[in-house]
């Protein structure tokens, strides 16, 4: 049950309570005109009845809701456990050499003992537990699964689910109420392998999940295994499979699982990764404001500079290097790379101080930012090449904690340049938005507004 459904139930309960109170009041009023003390009920009796009815209505509702918060775990048979483990370990076995290569590259060959010492060595010293698989190795592991006919997803969400057709077909059958089964795998950059088996029956979803990783000796070991009945699930038009393991109490105790089944176009992925995700929505308004080339004064370039700097240099700004603002040449070299704007316009929009030769800038902190509800991540779902040489990137923002694959959408206009793409405009779909993050420029805090 999502938050909208919960709200509807609360409204129904409230209406029931109102009707009950009205009925009691009418009963009391009708008794006022009758003779005989035995036919009358005092205020205390009415109040007690009302309280009992309230407790009955709200008690049932709260009890039912409390049950929704509990995970509906299903005991697995020995055969089910054995089969699930066999499948995830089999896939991991196909990836073990790639994993060892990644460990040696990250920690150095000296962390692995000679074969002669292997039996005496501490397994935790053979291959370290902590690892961060680089993108190339991670994608090669996924390709290994694809070659074996497996459906494998990337935990970093930057690679399409392989062999997605059979999963898509099973989900479509499940949506109709037909019995269906399917399975897929997931691997992420910290070396966790997951196996999901989905069983649909009468529109209910039953999920078996196994999480495993390599130990210090590069042997697969299980972390967790469970089978549950999902509290709620849906397969969205965009191709996201979403299920809620149990009713989520709040964002900190969120129970949603998101898996993209249908593939994204590679151009959409490229624009997402290079031009949308690095900026996103935290304490800047590039994608929160409506603007075009004639209204670029609406962009707060001073706050945006942090993110453009990271995109351009690959590193974050060291605030101790810029205690009194950003030197004009450095600021302009970064910003002008991504916008079709003149130096004169930028200096006007971003408050350039000719006396100091700097642009005002302060590092982001707790006292110069508005509290924001941050969605999970954006994705470009469609790219349109316009007749004037520009590209319209249709962005929809996934919000996992809200259980939606589109908290709000916006269209970013870009154009090819010699150095890549430049931003030409943004338009937010406010009419259909579930929520849009708030924003306030840092300079307003400095000015005491």
C-alpha positions in Angstrom: 0.0 0.0 0.0 1.5 3.4 -1.0 1.0 6.6 0.9 -2.0 7.7 -1.3 -3.8 4.5 -0.4 -3.0 4.9 3.3 -4.4 8.5 3.1 -7.6 7.2 1.5 -8.0 4.7 4.3 -7.5 7.4 6.9 -10.1 9.5 5.3 -12.6 6.6 5.2 -12.0 6.0 8.9 -12.5 9.7 9.7 -15.7 9.8 7.7 -17.0 6.8 9.6 -16.2 8.5 12.9 -18.0 11.7 11.9 -21.1 9.7 10.9 -21.0 7.9 14.2 -20.8 11.1 16.2 -23.7 12.6 14.2 -25.8 9.5 14.8 -25.1 9.6 18.5 -26.0 13.3 18.6 -29.2 12.8 16.7 -30.1 9.9 19.1 -29.5 12.1 22.0 -31.5 15.0 20.6 -34.5 12.8 19.9 -34.5 11.6 23.5 -34.7 15.2 24.9 -38.3 15.6 23.9 -39.4 12.3 25.6 -40.7 11.9 29.1 -39.3 9.5 31.6 -35.8 9.5 33.0 -35.5 5.8 32.1 -35.5 6.7 28.4 -32.7 9.3 28.7 -28.9 8.8 28.5 -26.6 11.1 30.3 -23.6 12.8 28.7 -21.2 10.3 30.3 -23.0 7.3 28.6 -22.9 8.9 25.2 -19.2 9.8 25.7 -18.4 6.2 26.7 -20.2 4.8 23.7 -18.4 7.3 21.4 -15.0 6.4 22.9 -15.7 2.7 22.5 -16.6 3.2 18.9 -13.5 5.3 18.3 -11.3 2.7 19.8 -12.9 0.0 17.7 -12.5 1.9 14.5 -9.0 3.2 15.1 -7.9 0.1 16.9 -8.7 -2.1 14.0 -7.1 0.3 11.6 -3.9 0.6 13.6 -3.7 -3.1 14.2 -4.1 -3.8 10.5 -1.5 -1.2 9.6 1.0 -2.6 12.1 0.7 -6.0 10.4 1.5 -4.3 7.0 4.8 -3.2 8.4 5.8 -6.8 9.1 7.8 -8.8 6.5 5.8 -11.8 5.3 8.6 -14.4 5.3 8.0 -17.8 3.8 10.0 -20.8 4.9 12.0 -22.2 2.1 12.3 -25.9 1.5 15.7 -27.6 1.5 15.4 -28.1 -2.3 14.6 -24.4 -2.9 17.6 -23.3 -0.8 19.9 -25.7 -2.6 18.7 -24.6 -6.0 19.0 -20.9 -5.3 22.5 -21.3 -3.9 23.6 -23.5 -6.8 22.5 -20.8 -9.3 24.2 -17.8 -7.6 27.4 -19.8 -6.9 27.5 -21.0 -10.5 27.4 -17.5 -11.8 30.0 -16.3 -9.3 32.2 -19.2 -10.4 32.2 -17.9 -14.0 33.3 -14.5 -12.6 35.9 -15.6 -10.2 38.9 -15.0 -12.4 37.8 -11.5 -13.2 37.3 -10.9 -9.5 40.8 -12.1 -8.7 42.2 -9.9 -11.5 40.3 -6.9 -10.0 41.7 -7.6 -6.5 45.2 -7.9 -7.7 44.9 -4.6 -9.6 43.5 -2.8 -6.6 45.6 -4.2 -3.8 48.7 -5.4 -5.7 50.0 -8.9 -6.4 51.9 -8.9 -3.2 48.7 -9.4 -1.2 48.4 -12.8 -2.7 50.8 -15.5 -1.2 52.8 -17.9 -3.2 51.2 -21.3 -4.1 53.6 -23.0 -1.7 52.2 -20.9 1.2 48.6 -21.2 0.2 47.6 -23.9 2.6 49.1 -22.1 5.6 48.0 -18.6 4.7 45.1 -16.9 6.4 42.3 -16.8 3.8 41.6 -13.2 4.7 45.1 -12.3 3.6 44.9 -14.1 0.2 42.3 -11.8 -1.3 41.0 -8.8 0.7 37.3 -8.7 1.5 36.9 -5.0 0.7 37.0 -4.1 -3.0 35.6 -1.6 -5.4 35.2 -3.1 -8.8 35.9 -0.6 -11.6 33.3 -0.1 -14.3 35.1 -2.2 -16.9 35.5 -5.3 -14.7 31.9 -4.9 -13.5 30.5 -4.8 -17.0 32.7 -7.7 -18.1 31.2 -9.8 -15.3 27.7 -8.9 -16.6 28.8 -9.8 -20.1 29.9 -13.2 -18.8 26.4 -13.8 -17.4 24.9 -12.6 -20.7 27.0 -15.1 -22.7 25.7 -17.9 -20.4 22.1 -16.9 -21.2 21.5 -15.2 -17.8 19.6 -12.0 -17.2 22.0 -9.8 -15.2 21.5 -6.3 -14.0 24.2 -3.8 -12.9 23.9 -2.5 -9.3 25.3 0.8 -10.5 22.3 1.2 -12.8 24.6 2.2 -15.7 24.1 -1.0 -17.8 21.0 -2.5 -19.3 19.6 -5.8 -18.0 20.9 -8.6 -20.3 18.5 -11.1 -21.9 15.7 -8.9 -20.5 13.0 -10.3 -22.9 12.1 -13.4 -20.8 11.9 -11.4 -17.6 9.7 -8.8 -19.4 7.3 -11.5 -20.7 6.9 -13.1 -17.3 6.2 -9.7 -15.7 3.5 -9.0 -18.3 1.9 -12.3 -17.5 2.0 -11.6 -13.8 0.2 -8.3 -14.3 -2.7 -10.1 -15.9 -3.1 -12.4 -12.9 -1.6 -15.5 -14.7 0.9 -17.7 -12.9 4.4 -16.9 -14.0 8.0 -17.4 -12.9 11.3 -15.7 -13.9 14.7 -15.0 -12.5 17.6 -12.5 -12.8 20.9 -11.6 -11.2 22.6 -8.4 -10.1 26.2 -7.6 -9.4 27.5 -4.3 -7.9 30.8 -2.5 -7.5 31.5 -3.8 -4.0 31.4 -7.4 -5.3 28.0 -8.4 -4.0 26.1 -10.9 -6.2 22.3 -11.2 -5.9 20.0 -13.8 -7.3 16.2 -13.0 -7.6 13.6 -15.6 -8.3 10.1 -14.2 -8.9 6.9 -16.1 -8.7 3.6 -14.5 -9.6 0.3 -16.1 -8.5 -3.1 -14.5 -8.7 -1.4 -11.1 -9.0 0.7 -11.7 -5.8 4.5 -11.6 -6.0 6.7 -14.0 -4.1 10.4 -13.2 -4.2 13.4 -15.4 -3.3 16.6 -13.4 -2.8 20.1 -14.7 -2.3 23.0 -12.3 -1.6 26.6 -13.6 -1.7 30.1 -12.4 -2.1 33.7 -13.8 -2.4 35.5 -14.3 0.8 39.2 -13.7 1.4 40.1 -16.9 -0.4 38.0 -15.9 -3.4 35.4 -18.6 -2.5 31.7 -17.7 -2.8 29.9 -17.3 0.6 26.3 -16.6 1.3 25.4 -13.3 3.1 21.6 -13.6 3.2 18.8 -15.8 1.8 15.1 -15.2 2.2 11.7 -15.8 0.5 8.9 -13.3 1.0 5.5 -12.3 -0.2 5.8 -8.7 -1.4 3.5 -6.2 0.2 3.0 -4.3 -3.1 4.4 -4.5 -6.6 4.0 -3.0 -10.0 5.6 -3.1 -13.4 5.6 0.4 -14.8 5.2 1.6 -18.4 8.8 2.7 -18.4 10.0 -0.8 -17.5 10.7 -0.6 -13.8 9.8 -3.5 -11.6 9.1 -2.1 -8.2 8.2 -4.1 -5.1 7.8 -3.1 -1.5 8.9 -5.9 0.8 6.7 -4.6 3.6 4.9 -1.3 4.2 7.7 1.4 4.7 7.4 3.3 7.9 9.5 6.2 6.7 12.4 7.0 4.4 15.0 5.7 6.9 13.2 2.3 7.0 12.3 2.1 3.3 11.4 -1.3 1.9 11.3 -0.6 -1.8 13.3 -2.5 -4.4 13.7 -1.1 -7.9 15.0 -3.0 -10.9 15.0 -1.6 -14.4 13.9 -4.4 -16.8 13.5 -2.6 -20.2 16.6 -1.2 -21.7 17.5 2.5 -22.1 18.9 3.9 -25.3 22.7 4.3 -25.2 22.4 8.0 -26.1 20.0 8.5 -23.2 22.5 6.7 -20.9 25.4 8.8 -22.1 23.6 12.1 -21.6 22.3 10.9 -18.2 25.8 9.9 -17.0 27.7 12.9 -18.4 25.3 15.9 -18.2 22.4 15.2 -15.8 23.6 13.0 -12.9 26.8 15.1 -12.1 24.6 18.2 -11.6 21.4 16.7 -10.3 19.3 18.8 -7.8 21.3 19.4 -4.6 21.7 23.1 -3.9 21.7 24.3 -7.4 18.8 25.3 -9.7 20.0 24.3 -13.2 17.3 21.7 -13.5 14.8 23.2 -11.1 14.2 26.5 -12.9 12.6 27.1 -16.3 15.1 29.0 -18.5 16.4 29.3 -22.1 19.1 31.3 -23.8 17.1 34.5 -23.3 16.7 34.0 -19.6 20.0 32.6 -18.3 20.0 35.2 -15.5 17.7 32.7 -13.7 20.5 30.3 -13.3 22.6 30.6 -10.1 26.0 30.1 -11.6 27.8 30.6 -8.3 26.2 27.5 -6.8 26.4 25.6 -10.0 30.1 26.1 -10.2 30.8 23.3 -7.7 29.3 20.7 -10.0 30.7 22.1 -13.2 34.1 22.1 -11.6 33.8 18.4 -10.8 32.6 17.6 -14.3 35.5 19.6 -15.9 38.4 18.6 -13.6 37.3 15.3 -12.0 38.0 16.7 -8.5 36.1 18.7 -5.9 36.8 22.3 -5.0 39.2 22.7 -2.1 37.4 25.4 -0.1 40.6 26.5 1.7 42.0 27.5 -1.7 39.1 30.0 -2.3 38.4 31.8 1.0 37.3 35.0 -0.8 35.7 33.8 -4.0 36.8 32.2 -7.3 39.2 34.1 -9.6 37.5 35.4 -12.7 39.6 33.5 -15.2 39.2 30.2 -13.4 35.4 30.6 -13.0 34.9 31.6 -16.6 37.0 28.8 -18.0 34.8 26.3 -16.3 31.3 27.8 -16.9 31.8 29.0 -20.4 32.7 25.5 -21.5 29.1 24.4 -20.8 27.0 27.4 -21.8 26.4 29.5 -24.8 27.0 32.7 -22.9 29.4 35.6 -23.2 31.9 36.7 -20.6 30.0 40.0 -20.2 26.7 38.2 -19.5 28.2 35.8 -17.1 29.9 38.6 -15.1 26.5 40.4 -14.9 24.5 37.3 -13.9 27.0 35.9 -11.3 28.0 39.1 -9.5 31.6 39.5 -10.7 33.6 41.9 -8.6 35.9 43.9 -10.9 37.9 45.3 -8.0 38.9 41.9 -6.6 38.7 40.1 -10.0 36.7 37.4 -8.4 33.2 35.8 -8.4 31.4 35.4 -5.1 31.4 31.8 -3.9 31.0 30.0 -0.6 31.3 26.3 0.1 28.0 24.5 0.7 27.3 24.1 4.4 24.5 23.6 6.9 23.8 27.3 7.3 23.6 28.3 3.6 21.3 25.7 2.2 17.6 25.0 2.4 16.4 21.7 3.6 15.7 19.6 0.5 13.9 16.3 -0.1 16.3 14.7 -2.5 15.0 12.2 -5.1 17.1 9.1 -5.8 18.4 9.6 -9.3 17.5 11.0 -12.7 17.4 9.2 -16.0 17.0 10.4 -19.6 14.1 8.3 -21.0 14.0 9.9 -24.4 16.3 11.9 -26.7 14.9 13.9 -29.6 17.1 15.4 -32.2 15.5 18.7 -33.3 15.7 20.2 -36.8 17.8 23.2 -35.5 20.6 20.9 -34.4 19.7 20.8 -30.7 18.8 17.8 -28.6 15.8 17.6 -26.2 16.6 15.2 -23.4 13.5 14.1 -21.5 14.4 13.5 -17.9 12.3 11.6 -15.3 13.4 11.5 -11.7 13.2 8.2 -9.8 12.4 8.5 -6.1 12.8 5.1 -4.5 11.5 6.0 -1.0 8.3 7.3 -2.5 7.9 4.1 -4.7 7.7 6.0 -7.9 9.8 6.0 -11.1 8.8 9.6 -11.8 8.7 12.1 -9.0 8.9 14.9 -11.5 10.1 15.4 -15.1 12.0 18.1 -17.0 13.2 18.6 -20.5 16.9 19.7 -21.0 17.9 21.3 -24.3 21.5 20.7 -25.4 23.6 21.3 -28.4 26.8 19.7 -29.7 30.0 21.8 -29.5 33.6 21.0 -30.2 34.1 20.0 -26.5 30.9 18.1 -26.1 27.4 19.3 -25.3 26.4 22.7 -24.0 23.2 23.5 -22.0 20.6 25.7 -23.8 17.5 25.4 -21.6 15.4 23.6 -19.1 11.6 23.2 -18.7 10.1 21.5 -15.6 6.8 19.7 -15.8 5.3 21.1 -12.7 1.7 20.1 -13.5 2.4 16.4 -13.1 5.1 16.6 -10.4 4.8 14.6 -7.2 7.5 16.7 -5.6 10.2 19.1 -6.7 13.2 19.9 -4.4 13.2 23.3 -2.8 16.1 25.7 -3.5 17.5 28.9 -2.2 20.8 30.6 -3.5 23.7 30.6 -1.1 24.2 34.3 -1.8 20.9 35.1 -0.2 22.2 33.7 3.1 25.4 35.7 2.8 23.3 38.8 2.3 21.1 38.1 5.3 17.9 38.0 3.3 
